[in-house]
């Protein structure tokens, strides 16, 4: 089994319900078992600030499903939750599920980039990830905790 980390976010239509419901659906994926779920975090939206703040979490799962199948399931869950994809990339949404890591694999396809392209710049993903995987290393060997220490030491922001 591979360990997969999925970031969860919502800022529309009762975000707490959206996030909790998505977690339940992810826990029911075939050939998959839940490992741990982070606390829930509030974050300011990327892009336009004329939208509600987000509720975020990260879940880790162990799975025998290949990355493209996990991706298909996350897209289906988003659609069931009323996700509408628009031209506004950073706009509000009922549910956003991003596969941020899949074991130590690096995947670059038309539809799927793992590790997630924005992973190392998003505190609303990094801090929940640190909570559930404090010894995590990225596929390039950099430790998650070292990345966050560097950011804090240099007084950098992640956005």
N, C-alpha and C positions, 0 to 999 in steps of 0.2 A: 504494500500500500504506500501511496505517496501522501505527504502532508501538503494540503492546499490551504491557503489563507485567502479569505474573501472579505473585502471591505463592503460595508453596508451603509447607505446614507439615504435620508429622506428629509424633505422640508415641506411637504404638502399632504393634505388629507389625513391628519392625525399621524404624524411621523412615528410616535411611539408604537401605535398599532401596526403601521407598515413594517417597521424594523422587527418587532416581535414576531409578526406573521411570517416574514421572510426567513427568519431564523428557524422557525418550525418547519417551513418547507425545505430548507437546506438540510436540516437534520433527517429528513425523510428520503433523501436521494438514495437510489439503489447502490449497493456495494460501497456504502459510505458510512462512517461513524463519526459522530460529533466528538471533538476533543475538548475544546474550551471556547468560551465566548467572553470577549472583553466587557468591561463596563460600558455604559453608554456615555457619549461625549456630545457636547454642543459645540458647534463651530460656525464661524461666519462663512457665508457663501463665497466661493471663488467667483470672479466676474462681477456682475451687477449686484450691488448691495441693496437694491430695491426688491428684495425677496426675503422670506423668512430665513432664520438661521437653520442650520442642519442638525439633525440627530445622527450620530455616527457610531459605528461599532466595527469590530473585526471578529470573525469566527474562523477557527481552524478545524479542518476536517481531515480524516484519513480516508483515502478513497482508492478504489481500483479503476475508477472511470478515467479515461484519457482527458486531457485538457480541453479538447474541442467539444466533448460531450458535456463536461461541466459548464463550459461557456454556453452551450445550447440550453441547458437547464436554467442558468441564471437569466438568460434573455427571456425565456418563457415565464419565469417567476415575475420579472419586471413587467411584462405585458399583462399578466393576471392582476397586477396591482395598479394598472392604469397608466403605466409609463408611456409617455408620448415623446418620441425622438423628434427634436426640432433642429433648426439651423443654429439656434442659440445654445452653443456647447455648454455653457456654464449656467444655464437657466434653471429655474425651479423644477423639481420632479417628485413624484410620489415615491419612487424607489430607484436606487442606483446600486447595482451589485457589480463589483469589479474583482476579478481574480487578480490578486496582487503578487502571489508567489505560488508556484507549483513545484514542491520539492526544491531541488537545486537546478531545475531545468531552465533553459533560455529558449523561448519560443518566439519566432518572428514570422507571422503569417499575415495575410491581408486583413483578417478579422480579429486576430489575437496577438497581443504582445505581452509576454511574461518574461521577467518581472514587469509589472505595470509601469508604463512609461513615466508616470508622475509620482511613483511611490516615494522616492527619496526627498521630495520637496513638499510633502503634504503632512503637516503635523496631525491632522485629523485621522490619518492612517498610521503614522509612525508611533504615536503614543499609545493607542489601543493595541497595536502590534507588540510594542515593548512590554505592555502589561501581561500579555498571554504567552510571549516567547522571548523572555529577557536575554537568552543566549543565542538568539537567531543570528545567522550569518547570511548575507546575500550571496547569490551565485558567484560574484566576483571576490568573495572571501572577506569583505568588509563586514564587521560586526555591527548590528543595529545599534547597540549601546554606544559604540565608538562614534557612529554618525551623529547621534544625539548629543554626546559630550562635545564634539567638535562644534556643533551648532550653538550650544549653550555657551561654551568657552569663548567663542568669537562673537557673542551677542548678535547672532544672525537670526533673522526670522525665516520661516519656511514658506512664506508666500511672497 
